[in-house]
Amino acid sequence: RRIPVRAYAHPAVAPRVPDIGVSITVQQLQARKGADVRLLAVWTVWKGSRENVRSGRTEAVVAARGGGYEGLAAAHTSAFVQLAENVAAAVRGFE
């Protein structure tokens, strides 16, 4: 089931309070070719005018398969997918 929401890229262009707000701060992003990608992010999601707030932290360490840039790019993708899944779970909690 989809949640109908209004989405805005930046609060400066928002004509009104969004249904759900998301703030993500990437505190650390390290990558070593042939080794791994490390992502540390803190995030907050809120409903309406911040009457219901949830916060969390995502720490992902993903092995870069192979020694090339393709493996490194895939590891970046996997790390950010973990972040997105954590934020999405918090948003789904508003249902």
Sequence and secondary structure as in RCSB ss.txt:
>XXXX:A:sequence
RRIPVRAYAHPAVAPRVPDIGVSITVQQLQARKGADVRLLAVWTVWKGSRENVRSGRTEAVVAARGGGYEGLAAA
HTSAFVQLAENVAAAVRGFE
>XXXX:A:secstr
        SSGGG SS  SEEEEEEEEEEEE TTSEEEEEEEEEEEETTTTEEEEEEEEEEEE  SSSHHHHHHH
HHHHHHHHHHHHHHHHHTT 
